[in-house]
Amino acid sequence: MREVPLGRLVSLIHRQNQKFLAKELKPYNLGNGGQYAFLKKIIRQPGINQDELTSVLKFDKATTARAVKQLVEAGYIEKKTDKQDRRSNNLYPTAKAIDIYPAIQRVLENLNEEITKNFTEEEEKQLIRLLQKIYPE
């Protein structure tokens, strides 16, 4: 039996995760382009600007701009002009975003449980350690 290349496995896992998240986050009008990641960061760090968001989440500027636009249109965040730099916008969660935050967290926890359902606790920790060697933060 031929081993599947690591890159292929990572790609397959990523696609399965995206399908799961798209399905589970659809009722909240989230899921495309990692919008939930942007929303979570804005909820955790109200007032963050788009450049900081791009840097912290390691997305490109265009993806960040699309996600922010969609989150504004969905009523999850507000953009306010930065008082120190009028060219920059700070991003704040709305009450609607704060209300759905626990549901988003449950979806992400369910995803993690699904991914690791066949692992022992030690295997899960080992997998995390190994993956962090590939992509240290």
Buried (B, 14 or more C-beta within 10 A) or exposed (E): EEEEEEEEEEEEEEEEBBEBBEEBBEEBBBBBBBBBBBBBBBBEBBEBBBEBBBEEBEBEEEBBBBBBEBBBEBEBBBBEEEEEEEEBBBBBBBEEBEEBBEBBEEBBEEBEEEBBEEEEEEEBEEEEEEEEEEEEE
